[in-house]
């Protein structure tokens, strides 16, 4: 009864307190409506476009530090790309401004011109207005401070290498006829495009076509004979592992290995499967887990190394644990060693249905823990025996959210308005240590651990629960214009609301196929791990500390990286007050205090929350309203 009363009081306080909203502290007025706004993650400069200008705003001084006009980026020409019926649609969804991750750059599409702006100086590093082509796609290469540009030049598609130090194109190479490459599947196929530089070679997967170029001259070394959707370099630099789909709407895939010399297959035939789910490069052999099999293949011949595949019908996940492999086939899991030998006597059922999602599966101490849409339990790593005789039964129609408690080597798990503690030391399944009344349960997407307990959050709700099971605070809001609101990535990241930042769920649900690298003994080769395995923050920090090519000064920008830790401290919720006003509420996750409320005037707000200063920059018609940290 006390818990219910406490929650009611908190809900009353939420409804009562929203009348204390405040207005902006400072304002920057503009001649025209502000059409777009972004913040660069390294320099912190807030870039906005209004009318025919692009401006850079220092987030600390709140002053415009540079301005670009039509004299800097040119006017619309008679060859405006929007007059091209085949390509005009490609630009309908493009934002005017896009910040380039891991760099000080912002890309801009102004008057159908493509620009790259150094946000630190306001210098236009590259401007396509002087060229007779359209920039169709861009890929920043941080290792060399270069860009690969995909171009449409008259009726041809071409690739160009841009040197960011000089702003000049090093070379331009035509690759194919434009209409031969672009089809009705433009938006879908563009998601597979990838550029990679390896020494003096550029590998580029462009709309299904894989090319190899000489990096210095742009000379085309080869074009692969077949189309692919993924490619991975091997650590011997002599081969490329490729994956392709059988058709646009097919789930069947093929895996093969090409020679880097000529782009031709070195295997007699591809591995045919429904879906490739995991890859490892061991130097002379490949570990390939796919929907219908799980085996090592000789890198040169493609022959299977084990006598038979590990059971793989419906295989959907492989988790390497030292030199062993934990994998899930259909709704069961098994542990095998590097020779394909089973280490457990029998498969362990981890869910009722093979379609049930897996929220967590991994080693915790000497145990393996699994959390699926229906079950939760722990298994002894050596024997495969369940730690608890009975599974925890989850409601599959409700979210399952786990978070790790390093101090106790245990997991806290939420499901169906209950919180459980998965402690490897207990002998039977735990009873819930807390029962809570979540109003918008199906919208929950984040659970975060604090010394005192956990915070559950979603787009319009945030709750803190103490370790003794009592509710510390509970806030529920109504969001205006929920069906049409434009959620900006920057705002979601800053508040950790909407993306589950800091939650274990975001990591285990990732589905991007990557390749892991090991030596011939099965030990991880950290020296050849791909950049995708490193955090964005680590990339940015390394660049700021040591990249002379990017011209960054560590002393100038270092505090911005440290400030990013503040993301998990607050929830920013776009809500409707009881007065009908639209507000952004800043909630402290530590104690549930609403530390700030600011008034917005539309259902699709454009705003940036600076992680270093916690100031908020909000676009309101012909102005940018600035709300200082509270």
N, C-alpha and C positions, 0 to 999 in steps of 0.2 A: 504494500500500500504506500509506503514511503517513497519508493521509486516512482510510482505513478504520479504521486503528488508533486514530486520534484520536477518531473518532466513537464507537467502542466504549468508549473510556475515559470520554467524556462521558456516555454512556448509563449506565455503571456508577456514575458520580458522582451522576447524577440519582436512581437507585434507592437509593443509599446515603444521600444527604443528606436525604431526606424524613423521616428519623427525628427531625430537629431542629425539629419544629413547636413552636409556643409557644401558650400560652393567653392569654386576654384580659388587658389592662392595667387596665381599669376595667369596671364593670358597673352598669347601671341596672335594678333589679328592679321588677316591676309586679305588681299584684294579679291580673291576668288574662293570658291569652295575648295576645301582640301579633299583631294580624291583618294589619296593613299598615304599610309604611314608605316614605316618599319624601323626597327632598331638593330644596328649591327652588334653582334655579340662580343666582338673583340674591342672595338673602339668605344662602343657605347653610344655613338652618335645616332640621334634620331633623325631619320631622313623622311621628308614628306614632299608630296607633289601637290602644287596648287596652280591651277591655270596653266600657263606656259613655262613655269619655273619648277626647279627641284632645289630644295634647301636642306642644309645640315644644321641640326640643333644640338648644342652641347647640353647633355642632361644635368650637368652640375651647375653651370653658370646660367642655364636656360636662355642662352642667347643664340641667335642664328650666326653661325661661324663661317658659312659659305653659301653662295647662291649660284645656280646655273640657270641660264636663260636660253632662248632659241638660238642665240648667237653661238652658244656652246655646243648645242646638239642638232641644229639644223631644222628646217621646216619640212613639211610633207612634200614629196616630189611626185611627178607624174607616174612614177613606177611604184606608187604606194601598194604595199602587199595586199591591202584589203580589197583591191580591185581584181585580185587573182582568185577566181572562183574555186580553184582546186586547193588553195592554201589559206584562204582567208579565215576559214573556220578554226584553224589551228591556233589563232591568236585571240579568239573570243574569250577564252578563259584565263588568259595571261594577266597577271597583276601588273600594274604600272611599275611597281618596285618589288624587288626580291633581294633579301640579304643572302650573301653567299656564306654558307657554314664554314667555319674554320679559317676565315679570311677577313681583312678589313674592307672588303668590297661589297657594293650593292649594284645589282644589275637593274637597268631601267629600259622600258620600252616606251619611248616618247616619239610621237608623230611617226610611228612605225619604224623608228630607228632603234638600234640596239646599242646601249652604252654600258660601260663598266666604270664605276665611280669609286675612287679611293675615299672612303668616308673620313679618314683622318685629315686629309688635306683638301678635299673637295675637287681634286683634279680628275678630269675625265681621262682615264687611262686608255680607253679605247672608244672609238665612235665609228659606227658603220655607215654614217651618212656620206662619207667620201667613197664608199665602195659601190660596185654595181651588182650587189647581191643582197639577199636577205638572210639574217642569222636565224636559223630554224631551231637550233638547240646549242647549249653551251655546257662544257664540262671543265670545272676548275681542277687543276692538278697541283695540289699544294707542295708536293715534293720538289717541284722545279719552278714554281711560280709562273705557270703557263696555263693557257686555255686551249682546249680543243673545241673548235667551232664547227657546227654542222651548217652548211650553207646551201641555199637554193640560188643558183646562178643561171638565169634564163631557164632552160629546160633541164638543167643538170643538177645533181646533188654533188656537193664537194665537201672535203674536209680541209680545215686550215689550222695551223698551229700559231697561236698568238703569244708573243713574248711580252709579259706584263711589265718588264723593266723598261722596255722601249715603246710599248704600245704599237709595235709593228708586227705584221704577219711574217713569220719565217718562211712559210710555204703554203701553197694551196694545191690540192690534188683532187681532180674529178674522179668520182667513184662509180656513178651510175646515172641513168636517166631518172629524173624526178618521179615521173608517173609510174615507173617500174618499181619504185621503192615505196611510195605512199599509196595507201588504199583506204577503204572504209574503216579499217582497223587501226587507223593512225594513233588514236589515243591509247589503245591497248598496247600496241607494239612499242610505242615510245617508252613505256615503263621498263622495257628490257634493255634499252640502250645503255651501254657501259664502255668507258674508255679506261685503259690501263697502260702505263708506261713501264717497261722492263728494260733497263739499260738503254740501248740505242734503238729499241723497237717500241712502236706504238701499236697496241692491239685495240681495235675498236669494233664493238658489236653495235650495228646500226640497223634498226628495223629488220632484224633477223639475219642480216649479212655480216659475216665476220671478216675483217680486213687486218692485214699486217703492213705497217708502213715503216720506212727508215725515218727515225726521228729527226735526223739532221737535215735531210734533203726533201722529205715528204714522198720519196719514191715508193710506189705501191709494190710490196714484196709479193703478196698473193691475196686472193679472195677465195674463201672456202667455197666448196662446190655446193654444199647444202646450207639450209637455214638453221639457225640455233636461237635459243632463248637465254642461255647462260654459258659462260666460259670461265675456266679457272686455270691459272698457270701452275705447272708442276715445279717442284723445287730444283729439278735438274736443268731447267731452262730449255729443254729440248722438246717438250711436249705441252699440249693444251688439252685439258679435259673439257668436253663440250656436251651440252644437254639441249635437246630440242623436243618440241611438242609435235604430235602427228598432225594436228590441225587446230584451227582457231578455237573450236568448241570441244576438242577432244582432251581427255585426261591421260592419254597414252603418251609416254615419253621414250626417247632413245638417248643412250649415253655412249660416247665414243672418245677416242684419243687421237689427236692430230699431231703431225710433226710441225715444229715451228719453222722448219726450213722451207716447206712448200705448202703447208696448210692441208695436206692430204692425210687421210686416215691411215694409221699404222696397224689397226686391227682388221681382221677379215670381215667382221660384222659387228654391228652395234649391240649393246645390251638393251633388250626391249622390255619395257615395264610400264606399269600404269603411272608410277610417280617415283622419282628419286628423292629420298628423304634425308640421306646423310652421306658425306664423302670424307675420306681421309687419304692423304698422300704419305706413304711410308718410304719414299725414295725409289724403290724398285717394284712396288706393288701398290694397288689401290684397294681400299676398303670401300665397298659400295653397298649401301642399304637402300633397297627399293621396295616397292609395294609387294612384289612377289618373290623376293629373295634377299639374302644377306650373306656376302662372301667377300674374300680377297680375290683380286684379279691381277695377274701378271701385267705389269705396265706395258711391256713390249708386245706381248701376244694377245692379251685379253682373256687368257685361259684362267679357269677357276683354280684356286689353290687348295681350298678345302675339298674333300671328297663330295660333299653335298652342302647345299645351302643350310644355314640356320633357318629354322621355321620362319617364314616371312609372309604368309598370307595376311594381307591387310596390315602389313608393317607400317607404322606411322611415326615412330620416334626411336632414336638411338642416342644413348648417353654414355660417353666414354668415362670410365672411372679407372684412373691409372692405366693399366694395360688390359683391363676387362671392359666388357660392353654390356650395359643394361639396355634392353630393348623391349618395345611393346608391339605385339602383333594382335590385331583385333582388340580384344578386351583383356589380354593376359600379358604378363611380363616374364622375362627370363634373363639370367645373367650367364654370359659365356666368356671364355678367355680368348686370347689372340689367335689360338689355334682352332677356334670354333667349337670348343668342347663345353658342354653344359656344366655349370658349377652348382646348380640346384637340381634336386631330384625331380621336381615338377614345376610347371608353369603356375604363376600366381594370378588369380583373377582379381582385377583391380576395378572393374566396373560391371554394371549389369548389361550394358549395351556397347557394342563396338563403336558407336557414334558418339558416346559420351566424351565430353572434353576432358583433357588432362590438365589440371591446374598446377600441379607440382609433382615431380618425380625426380628423386636424387638421393645422394648419400648424406646422412646426418650422423656423424660419428661413425660407429660400426654398424649402423642400421640404414635401411633404405626406406624412405617415407614416400607414400603416394597419396595424392589428393585428386580425385576425379569428380565427375558430375554426380556420382552416386556413393562412392566409398572413400574412407580415409583409414589408413593403418600404417604400421611399421613392420619391416621384415628384417630378420637377422641377415647381415650381408654375407656371412660365410655359409650358412646352412639353408637360407631361403625359407626358414620357418617364420610364420607370422608372430610378431611380438605380442599382439593382442588376439585372443581367440575369436573375438567378435569385431567386425568392422564398425566404424562409425558410419551410419547411413545418412547421406546428405540428400537434401531435396534438390533434384536435378533441375527444377524450374526456377531455382533461386541461385544467386551468385555464391561462389566459393572463393574466399579471399584469404591467402596466407601471408604471414610476415615472420621473419626469422629473429629470434632473440639470442644474440651471440653470447650474452652473459650466462645463460642457462643451457645453451646448445639445444634449444627447443623451438618449435613453431607455434605461433598463435594463429588460429584459423576461425574465420567467420562463415556461418551458413545458417539460413533460416532463423534469423534473429537470435542466434546463439554463438558464443565464443568458446573455443576449445583450446587447451594447451597440449600440444603433442610433445611429451617429454619422453626421451628414449629410455629412461630408467624405470618407468612404471610398467607393471605386469599385465594390466588390462586396459581396455579402452577408457579414456577419461570422460567424465561427465562434464557438461558445459560449466565453466566457472562464471558465466554471465549470460543472462537473458535480457535482451534489449528490445525496445519497440521502435524499429526503423519504419518510417512512413513511406519512403520511396526506395524500397529495398532493391527492386530490379534495376535501379539506376546507379547503385553503388559501384564504384570502380577503383577504390583505393583503400588500403589499410596500411597505416604507418605506426611504427613502434616508438614509444617514448619511455623514459625511465619509470614513469608513473603508470603507464598503461598503453592503450592503443587508440588511434583516431580512425574512424570510419567516415568516408566522405564520398559525395557524389555531386552532380551539378547544382543541386539545390538543397543539400542537406549535409551537415557535419555533426558528428557525435564523438565525444571523448569518454572512454570507459576505463575506470581504474582497475588495477590488477585484482582487487578484492571483489570485482563484479559490479560495483556501484557505478551509476552514470555520473560522470563529472560535469558534463554539459551536453545540450542537445539543441541544435538550431535547424529550423525548417523554413524554407522560403518558397515563394512563388516567382517563377521566372516569366517576365513579359515577352510576348512574341516568341514563344518557344518553338513554334513551327517554322519561323522564318529567320531566326537570329543567325548571323554570320559569326561563327566561333573562330577567332583568330588564334593561330598557333602560338604566337608570342604571349598572349594573355593566358592561354591554358597552361603553358609551361611555367609562367611566372607564379601562378597560383597553385599549381599541381592539381587543380580541379579539372576533371574531364579527361585526363590522360593517365591517371594512376601513377604519377611520377613518384618514385621511391617505393613502389609496391612490387612484391615479387611476381605478381601476376603479369606485369608488362614484359618481364624478361622471359617467362616460361611460355608465353603465348606467341612469341615471335616465330614466324614461319619462313623467313628468308633462308634459302639454302646457301650455305657457305662450305668451304673445304678446310679441314684441319690438317696441319702438317706435323709429321713425326719423323724421327730418325728410324733406321732399319730395326732397332730394338724396341720400337714402340714408345719412345720417350718424346714428349712434346718438344717441338723445335720452336722456341719462343722467338728466335732471331728471324724466322720467316713468317711469323704470324701476320695476317693481313691487317691493313689499317682499319677495316670494318670492325675488327675485334677490339679496337681501342675506343675509349670513350671520347665523345666530342670535346669534352672539356680538356682532356689530356692533350689532344691534338692542338687545340687552341693555345694552351699554356706553353707547349713546346715551341710553337711558332713564335709566340710573343717573346720567349726567352732567347731564342737562338736563330731566327730566320732573318738574315740580313737582306735576303731577296725581297721579303715583304716589307722591309723598312719599319719593323715594329720595335718599340722600345719597351723592355720588360717593366722598367720602373714606372712607366706611364700608365700601363694597362693592367698591371698585376692584380691590383685590388679588385678588379672586376671579376676575375676568376674565383677568388675567395668568396665574393659576395653571392655567387650563384648558389651557395649552400643555403641561402635564405629561402629558397624555393619551398622547402618542406615545412617552413615555419608558419606559413599562412595559407588560408583558402580565400580566393577572391571569387565572390559569387554575384552574378548579375541577377538582380531581384526586383520585385515590384513591392513598393511600400504600401502600407494600409491606406495611405493618402492617395495612392494611384501613381505616385512618382516612380520613375525608373532609377534604380541606384546600383552601384557597385559596392558590395559589402566586403570589408577585409576582416577576416576572423583569425584570431591567434589560435593555433592548434594546441598550444601548451596549456591554455586555461579557458578557451572558449570565448574570450572577451572580443566583442565587436570593436576593434580599435579604430575603424574608419568607415564612413559611408559617404559616397559622393554621388551627386545627381547627374544622371545622363538624360538626354532628351530624345532618344530614338531606340527602336527595337533592334537595330543592327549597328551597335557601336563599333567604331574603329578606335583602338587604344593600344598603348604600349605601357608595360609596367617595368621600369628600370630595376633590374635586380640589385644593382650596386647602391643606388640612392633610395630605392623604394618609391620614388616619385612616379606619378601616373600622368601620362600624356594622352589626352582625349580629344578627338576630332569633333568639333561642333560647328558645322556649316563653314563660315569664313573665319575660323579661329582654331587654335590649339589651346585647350584649357589645361593648365598644369596644377596638379594637386600635390602638395608637398607631403612627405612621409609623416604619418601620425602613429 
